[in-house]
């Protein structure tokens, strides 16, 4: 038998691209030259995925300044002092804050997808930010003349359009990045915030047919930035029942970095539905140690004790560089981990087939 294996999203940017971004910001590189470097980075990313035998590829988010805020990058009605997200190592990321309506995306994921499709010879998946994350852009004090309900209506419309355009353009799947799920439990242990996130995301997902939702997945992890996380200390059991209430057909679960994966897998077996495919994380981008194919094989086989193999797949725990300035993981380390994932998953598939 074969088991699907997929990347989650970001790949560390090559040094030439990082240098080009810095030179452009300093006024020493024009926009056309910078775009050429972006093109080179996407081309190289896809070529390296395919050389490793990846059955599905992404653009590695080479053009995204941030996995979370790319849709609003460049909007003029934003302030810098939005929600602050602290990480375990002491650093933090701060979201922007909307200052006026109406809310519209400044960038569409379909543009990233089409740029990747120019170079790919295998299916291309597209990651998008979950609308629940973007809901954090609305300030708690409100906006004069633009209430929260009007904002949410606009957000749902924009998120639907972003997903639908990618599906219509031929994405093999669209992955909603829902890293704020576990964080929501940390911010609000009553789970009121988590419930509101699930309800908002389902407002978007319910606009798609059952066949379309089979191509829509949800990724969750405790964050991953500069080799640190924002919510790994939150018990997975506090998230998983609500997670599987999302009306999606595929789930990508961080698992390699869990201290007790069997406990998590028992929860997955209990709360997931038979029609939901589960991709388990088998490589940890936060850990600088490269997994061996044998470790990956064993992680997949352990998951198969709880999840029927026909519902099972493997993935990385999260993206390797979700913010463009994150240089904590080298590009070569990321590729070595991806190679181990692909080879180890094939070894597990052979074992399960036998």
Number of C-alpha atoms within 10 A of each C-alpha: 12 16 21 18 26 22 26 25 25 24 25 28 26 20 13 13 20 19 15 21 21 13 14 15 12 9 10 11 15 12 14 9 12 20 15 13 21 21 19 15 23 26 19 16 27 24 17 15 22 16 10 16 14 23 16 20 28 29 30 28 28 29 21 20 15 19 20 21 19 19 23 20 16 12 14 11 14 18 14 10 13 18 16 11 16 15 20 13 12 8 12 13 14 12 20 22 19 25 18 18 16 14 21 15 19 12 17 19 21 23 13 21 23 18 15 24 22 10 16 21 14 17 15 22 26 28 29 23 24 23 26 27 18 19 17 16 21 23 16 11 7 13 15 9 10 14 13 16 9 13 21 19 14 17 22 21 17 19 23 19 17 20 28 17 16 24 20 9 14 17 23 17 22 26 24 23 26 26 24 23 28 27 24 21 21 20 15 11 13 11 18 12 18 25 17 13 24 20 17 20 23 18 19 20 21 14 14 17 9 14 9 16 18 18 17 26 23 25 24 22 26 24 25 24 26 19 20 20 18 25 25 20 12 16 14 22 14 16 19 20 15 18 24 19 15 21 23 26 21 26 24 28 24 27 28 22 18 16 10 10 17 15 12 20 19 15 17 22 16 13 15 19 13 12 11 17 22 28 27 23 29 32 28 25 28 21 13 14 12 18 20 16 22 16 18 26 24 16 22 29 19 15 27 18 13 17 22 13 20 13 16 22 26 29 26 27 29 29 25 31 30 24 22 19 15 17 18 16 20 17 17 12 16 23 19 15 23 26 22 23 30 24 21 25 29 21 21 24 20 14 12 15 11 7
